[in-house]
């Protein structure tokens, strides 16, 4: 298994990625939250 971070520049690409996920060819994980920032906020 390989992991890639992809910046989507065209909204049409979202549909393509979702279609690939529906076909069980890829999996999509939302990583929009910054875990480092969450830890810093918890410390404060």
C-alpha positions as CSV (number, residue, x, y, z in Angstrom):
1,X,0.0,0.0,0.0
2,X,1.3,3.5,-0.9
3,X,0.1,6.8,0.5
4,X,0.0,10.0,-1.5
5,X,-1.1,13.5,-0.7
6,X,-2.9,15.1,-3.6
7,X,-3.9,18.7,-4.0
8,X,-7.0,18.9,-6.2
9,X,-6.9,21.8,-8.5
10,X,-10.0,21.1,-10.5
11,X,-13.3,20.2,-8.8
12,X,-14.0,17.6,-11.6
13,X,-11.1,15.6,-10.2
14,X,-13.1,15.1,-7.0
15,X,-15.8,13.2,-8.9
16,X,-13.1,11.0,-10.6
17,X,-11.5,10.1,-7.3
18,X,-14.9,9.3,-5.7
19,X,-15.7,7.1,-8.7
20,X,-12.4,5.2,-8.2
21,X,-13.2,4.8,-4.5
22,X,-16.7,3.5,-5.4
23,X,-15.0,0.9,-7.6
24,X,-12.7,-0.1,-4.6
25,X,-9.6,0.9,-6.6
26,X,-8.5,3.5,-4.1
27,X,-9.5,4.6,-0.6
28,X,-9.9,8.2,0.4
29,X,-9.1,9.7,3.8
30,X,-9.8,13.3,4.7
31,X,-6.6,14.8,6.1
32,X,-7.7,18.4,6.1
33,X,-7.1,18.7,9.8
34,X,-3.5,19.5,10.9
35,X,-2.7,17.0,13.7
36,X,0.3,19.1,14.8
37,X,-1.9,22.1,15.2
38,X,-4.4,20.1,17.2
39,X,-1.7,19.0,19.6
40,X,-0.4,22.6,20.0
41,X,-4.0,23.7,20.7
42,X,-4.4,21.0,23.4
43,X,-1.2,22.1,25.2
44,X,-2.5,25.7,25.4
